[in-house]
């Protein structure tokens, strides 16, 4: 059972992460295309400038990323992170979170997301207030591992927990939690 089995423990863990993310975004800003990093721990870093805050954990098995930034910044982001991305989590379907999906999948990595995120990435999405329509992602860029409630994987010797955040922002929002580092990463708009 994941460490965040009740609402109180999740909120307590999230509070520390949110405060740190707020500090990181003030320090580094979001200068588009200018990838910058802040070290959060021995093997954990936060990257800005790719269109969204991207969390990366490095280790012998490869890189675990949470969110992938915009597609036009993907190459620079992946170069800055270094190493092969083993697993990429999409916290929801927006382009700021899914822009590295294709590159990660083409290199043999796994993209994990809630099943609703995969479904949204498989169809036209129209935002009438922006007069904008997003086309479906190609099959090879969609998440290749999905879930409905919670899950856990062990990578680089560290357990990574993830779970559904029911109707937080979209209907596919998730959290990703690194218990060893006590670091949660939430869907940024949740």
BELKA-V267017 format. One record per backbone hydrogen bond with DSSP energy under -0.5 kcal/mol. CO is the residue of the C=O (numbers start at 1). NH is the residue of the N-H. E is the energy in kcal/mol with one decimal. If there is no record, write none. Layout:
{{CO | NH | E} {CO | NH | E}}
//
This chain:
{{3 | 5 | -0.7} {6 | 10 | -1.8} {7 | 11 | -2.7} {8 | 12 | -2.3} {9 | 13 | -2.1} {10 | 14 | -2.7} {11 | 15 | -2.0} {12 | 16 | -0.9} {13 | 17 | -1.2} {14 | 18 | -2.9} {15 | 19 | -2.0} {16 | 20 | -1.8} {17 | 21 | -2.5} {18 | 22 | -2.3} {19 | 23 | -1.9} {20 | 24 | -2.8} {21 | 25 | -2.5} {22 | 26 | -1.6} {23 | 27 | -2.4} {24 | 28 | -2.8} {25 | 29 | -1.8} {28 | 31 | -0.6} {30 | 32 | -0.7} {31 | 34 | -2.0} {33 | 35 | -0.9} {36 | 48 | -2.5} {38 | 46 | -2.6} {43 | 58 | -2.2} {44 | 40 | -3.0} {44 | 41 | -1.6} {45 | 56 | -2.8} {46 | 38 | -2.2} {47 | 54 | -2.6} {48 | 36 | -2.1} {49 | 33 | -2.9} {50 | 70 | -3.6} {52 | 50 | -0.6} {54 | 47 | -3.5} {55 | 66 | -2.6} {56 | 45 | -2.4} {57 | 64 | -2.7} {59 | 62 | -1.4} {63 | 65 | -0.5} {63 | 86 | -2.2} {63 | 87 | -1.7} {64 | 57 | -2.8} {65 | 67 | -0.6} {65 | 89 | -2.7} {66 | 55 | -1.6} {69 | 99 | -1.9} {70 | 73 | -1.6} {71 | 74 | -1.2} {73 | 77 | -2.5} {74 | 78 | -3.0} {75 | 79 | -2.0} {76 | 80 | -2.3} {77 | 81 | -2.4} {78 | 82 | -2.1} {84 | 63 | -2.7} {84 | 86 | -0.7} {86 | 110 | -2.4} {87 | 65 | -3.0} {88 | 112 | -2.8} {89 | 67 | -3.4} {89 | 91 | -0.6} {91 | 174 | -1.4} {94 | 97 | -2.0} {94 | 98 | -1.2} {95 | 99 | -0.8} {96 | 69 | -1.0} {97 | 68 | -1.4} {98 | 101 | -1.5} {100 | 104 | -2.5} {101 | 105 | -2.9} {102 | 106 | -2.8} {103 | 107 | -1.4} {104 | 109 | -2.8} {105 | 108 | -1.7} {110 | 88 | -2.8} {110 | 112 | -0.6} {111 | 144 | -1.1} {111 | 145 | -1.6} {112 | 90 | -2.5} {113 | 147 | -0.9} {114 | 117 | -0.8} {114 | 118 | -1.6} {115 | 119 | -2.2} {116 | 120 | -2.5} {117 | 121 | -2.2} {119 | 122 | -1.2} {120 | 123 | -1.4} {121 | 137 | -2.7} {125 | 134 | -3.6} {126 | 128 | -0.7} {127 | 130 | -1.5} {127 | 131 | -0.8} {127 | 132 | -1.8} {128 | 131 | -0.5} {132 | 127 | -3.6} {134 | 125 | -2.4} {138 | 141 | -2.4} {138 | 142 | -0.7} {139 | 142 | -1.1} {145 | 113 | -1.8} {147 | 115 | -2.3} {149 | 164 | -3.0} {151 | 162 | -2.4} {153 | 155 | -0.5} {153 | 160 | -3.4} {155 | 158 | -2.1} {158 | 155 | -2.4} {160 | 153 | -2.3} {161 | 177 | -3.5} {162 | 151 | -2.6} {163 | 175 | -2.2} {164 | 166 | -0.7} {165 | 168 | -1.8} {170 | 169 | -1.0} {170 | 173 | -0.8} {172 | 114 | -0.5} {173 | 165 | -2.9} {174 | 187 | -0.8} {175 | 163 | -1.7} {176 | 185 | -2.8} {177 | 161 | -2.6} {177 | 179 | -0.7} {178 | 181 | -0.5} {178 | 182 | -1.1} {178 | 183 | -2.0} {182 | 184 | -0.5} {183 | 178 | -2.6} {185 | 176 | -2.4} {187 | 190 | -2.1}}
//
